C-alpha cells in the first residue's frame, strides 16, 4: 500500500469505495434475483441460492480483490469487499419477518472479512516475492 503523505484522502478511499460498489453489484447480479426456496418431493426446502451462484459471486470478485490487494493494500481489499457484501446482504434480507436476518448478515460480514483478509494477504505476499530467499 502506498503510504505517501501527499496522496489525498479521496485517492486512499476510492479503491475501497469502488470495491464495495462492485461487491454489492455482484451480489445483486448473482444472488439478488433468486428469492425462492426450492421445495423437494420429501417436503424439505433448500435455497434460495444454489452453489453455482455463490461460486460465480466469488469468481467475479477475485479479479477485483487482486486489483485492490496488489495495488492498494490488504486494508482496501478487506474493507471494500466486506462493506459491499454486508450492505448487500442487509438490503436483500431485511424484509425477513423473523428478524433472524441480522444473524445471517453478521455471518456474511465475519466470513467475508476473514476470507478476504486471507486471500488479500496471500496476494500481497506473492506480489512482494512470496518470501522467496536467494541461495547464497
N, C-alpha and C positions, 0 to 999 in steps of 0.2 A: 504494500500500500504506500502510496506517495504521501509523505508527511511534510511536504514543503509548506512553510507557513504562508507563502504567497498565494496558495490555492484558496479560492473563495469557498465560503460555506455552501453556496449553490453547487459548485463543482464537486464538493465532497458528498452532498446529499443526492445529487442527480442519479448516480448509479443505483442507489438504494431505492429511490422512488420508481425508477424505470423498471427495476426487477420486481418490485411489489405490484406494479400495474400489470406486468407481463404474467406474474404468477396468478393474480386474480382473474385475468382474461383467460388464461389457460384452464383454470378451474371451471370457468363458465363454459368454455368450449368442450372440455372433456366430461365434466361431471354435472354441470348446472342444468342441462336439459333433461336428464334422466331422473325423474321424481317418483317412479312407480316401483313398487316391490313386486317381485315375481312370486306367484303362489304355485307351489308344486302339487302334484296329484295327492300326496300324502297330507296336505294341509300346511306344510311348513312354508315359510317365506324367506326369501333372500333379497338382497339389494338394499337400496336402489341401484348401486353401482356394480358393474361387472369388473372382474380383474383386469381385462384388457383396457378399460377406461383409465384405471389408476396407473397402469404401466404406460399408457400413452401420455398421461399428465407428467409422469416422472421423466420420460424420454424427451418431452417437449421442453422441460425446464433445465435439462442437463447442459445444453449449449449456453444458455443464459447464465447458469451457475458458473460454468467455466470462464465465461467472459468476465463476470463480476469478481470471481476469486483471483483470477490471474492478473487482472488489470487494476482492480480497486481494493483488493484485500478480502479476507475472510469475513470481516465485520459487515461490509456492504452486502456480501452474498447471503449471509445468515439473516440479517435484519430484513432485507428486501423480500427474500423468499418466504420467511416466516410471517411477516406482516401481510403479504398478499394472500397467502393460503389461509391464514387465520381470519382475515377480514372476509374472504370469500365464503369460508365455512360458516361464519357467523351470519352473514346475509342469507345464504342458501338455507340454513337450518333454523333460523329464528322464528319461523311460523309453526314450529313444533309445539303442540298444546301441552305436552307432558312436562316441559321445562328442562328435560334432560339434555337438550341440545348443547347446553353450556359444557357439559362433561365431554361431549364429542369435540367441541371447539377447543377446549383446553388440551385434549389429546392431540388434535391436529397441530396446535401451537407447539407443544413439547416435542412431538415426534418430528415435525418439520425442522425445528431448531436443532435437534440432535443430529438428524441425518444430514442436514445441510452443513452443519459445523464439521462433521467428519469428512464429507465429500469436499468441501471447500478447503479444508486443511490439507487434504491429500493433494488436491490440485495445486495449491500454493507451494507445498513442499516439492512436488515434482517440477514446478516451474523454477525453483531455486537450485535444481540439480538433484533433488531427492536425497541429499545427504551422501552422495557418492564420494568416495575417497580415492585419491590418486595414489597408486603404489609408488613408494619411494625407491 
